[in-house]
Amino acid sequence: MNVPQASLAKLLSPASIAIVGASDNPDKIGGRPIHYMRRHGYRGRVFPINPQRESVQGERAWRSLGDLPEVPELAIIAVAGDEAVRATDACAAMGVGAAIVIAAGFSETGAHGRILQDAMTRRARAAGMRIVGPNSQGLANFGNGAITSFSTMFLEVEPADGPVAVLSQSGGMSAMMYGLLRQRGMGVRHVHATGNEADVTVAELAEAVLDDPEVRVALLYLESIADAGPLARAAAKARERGIPLIAVKAGRSSAGARAAASHTGALASEDRAVDAFFERHAILRARDPQELARYAELALRSPLPGGERVVIVSNSGASCVLASDAAEAAGLQVPTLAQGTQRELARHLPGFATTDNPVDITAALLSNNGLFGEALPIIAGDAAADTLLVDIPVAGRGYDVAAFARDAAASARQMQRPLVVVAWQDAVARAFREEGIAVFAQEQEAMQAVSALAWLRRAWRRPPLAWPAGSAGRLPVRKGMSSEAQALGWLRDAGVAVVEHRVCGDADAAVAAWRELGGAVAVKACSADVPHKSEHGLVGLGLDDEAGIRAAVAAQRRVLDDLGVGAAGWLVARMVPALHEFAVGVNVDPVFGPVVMVGAGGKYVESLDDVAVLLPPFDEAEVLAKVVTLRIGRRLAGLRGDAPADAAALARLAVDLAKAAVAAGPGLRSIDVNPVRVRAEGQGAIAVDALIECA
């Protein structure tokens, strides 16, 4: 639901808050928000609702919502069961702008809870009231003290306002993410948990939070995506402001199950569709909250890497080796330093030190604590250093760690590029963090973060692509599965390269088609009731004489009779020699729309699972960049004397198919094009078999 962001202001910056079920005990769910707001300087009006008390935590208490002297902008519903429903309805009826429903027992419990939740939400929407939850831990804005959450974590880990926003469906994950960030020394302004998302979603709150000028990094934890629109808008806003939007997407849905009848489309699973959506919208995906916190630290404490080249400096040769291995594993480069840089380093480092990348300044650092200060500015001036990584496997007594940190910070300011540190010792890490430098415990973690943030910068730089509105002919069937002939005909009319073929009613027509096409042909029975023909012997290949064609038609007719299905004719198609077989498929996802798959084709398509997934719109270059990462993709250039294949034609076919799917509109469910025969370079790529499923 696209709702103006102004309607969410009452959630993030309310002028007045009522707490239904308020408690005098700050350790109770109904007492914790009041305690937090008093402690963190909330300046709005607080109205505890508790019929048993005259005051709650020093605030005047009220017997009911109806007794309040004004309509609050926000209500916290901290009562359970039917009371929560009645209180939410009462808030909506009196004109409250928004409510946070903490109570559980709704959609997370099953069908009955879903019915209760949906009915309550409908009534609230009809009255113009927004709902966070139910089953929500609440929201927290440390910028203005509006802490409407009961999270214990804010007592365990001291809050500090800062430039990070955390938005999560899970209350537990929001608390964990907050704790991990604070452990790394980062201040957190927003910590919001949406619970069941009956109404307000993480994506909607992200849109609103990104209007906060103090926010510089936004972190999301998502368990489901019901509507891609708000998330796409949040990503666009983040990109416009230069704010990294980093997300953990947990779990898998059954959204792709409807594609089961189209095997190629089914391979574009829901999770890979999420990956494609994130890539399209420059949302950086983290695997877990720990990785998310590491990415956030690098994004907050340095510029985004401008490239994939890393220069490594360490006082340990072993760490140099490990860091180099980690860089390569993360897709980064360890370039050679310029000769001038190496000569200058040689003037300052011991004769047994290594002056090329990685730079090993050796254990001489213990006797000369100034070596980092001498070496880092020299390296910072080298154009090859997109990122500088300082790896300190051990330091302690005898090492001036504070000086190391100051020298590193000075070099970071000089180079205006990322400088990161690997240090597992807490005291060493703390010294560098105090200077505003991102610190990682392991080389792998550091290199993965650098690679991820370099990807994000590339994604931001990618110019937006839009396809002009297209139109496709009427889909081949109203509902269900098409025949191969219907699918190939529709694709041909939509501009997709398909094999030259004829549709014939009997053996005489099949023979005539063979003569017209000239050369060997494939003869296949056409029946929408038997989509996978080869499994039933309904495909004859390489036929090049009249007797063989007639025999194939007769044999296939007998198979159809045995199966109890009728034939819609026979498809006679020219045989197409090729170097490789690919599959290209489309699955129309209920959230993301058409999702396109390109990968290894033929009869082993499901077992190979060698596929790339893209979300329209995309161009041929994007297809090629994805395809070359596949196992089969590496063969397109030609291996061991093989001729190179026409990869450009394959990419063109994928783009044409995607455009046809987008233009087809809501009636399309899936398209399965397998195989696509990719010929030698310059000779094209041709779809020789296809199925289309319509809703």
Secondary structure, 3 states (H helix, E strand, C coil): CCCCHHHHHHHHCCCEEEEECCCCCCCCCCCHHHHHHHHCCCCCEEEEECCCCCEECCEECECCHHHCCCCCCEEEECCCHHHHHHHHHHHHHHCCCEEEECCCCCHHHCHHHHHHHHHHHHHHHHCCCEEECCCCCEEEECCCCEECCCCCHHHHCCCCCCCEEEEECCHHHHHHHHHHHHHCCCCEEEEEECCCCCCCCHHHHHHHHCCCCCCCEEEEEECCCCCHHHHHHHHHHHHHHCCCEEEEECCCCCHHHHHHHCHHHHHCCHHHHHHHHHHHCCCEEECCHHHHHHHHHHHHHCCCCCCCEEEEEECCHHHHHHHHHHHHHCCCECCCCCHHHHHHHHHHCCCCCECCCCEECCHHHHCCCCHHHHHHHHHHCCCCCCEEEEECCCCCCCCCHHHHHHHHHHHHHHHCCCEEEECCCHHHHHHHHHCCCEEECCHHHHHHHHHHHHHHHHHHHCCCCCCCCCCCCCCCCCCEECCHHHHHHHHHHCCCCECCEEEECCHHHHHHHHHHHCCCEEEEECCCCCCCCHHHCCEEEEECCHHHHHHHHHHHHHHHHHHCCCCCCEEEEECCCCCEEEEEEEEEECCCEEEEEEEECCCCHHHHCCEEEECCCCCHHHHHHHHCCCCCHHHCCCCCCCCCECHHHHHHHHHHHHHHHHHHCCCEEEEEEEEEEECECCCCEEECCEEEEEC
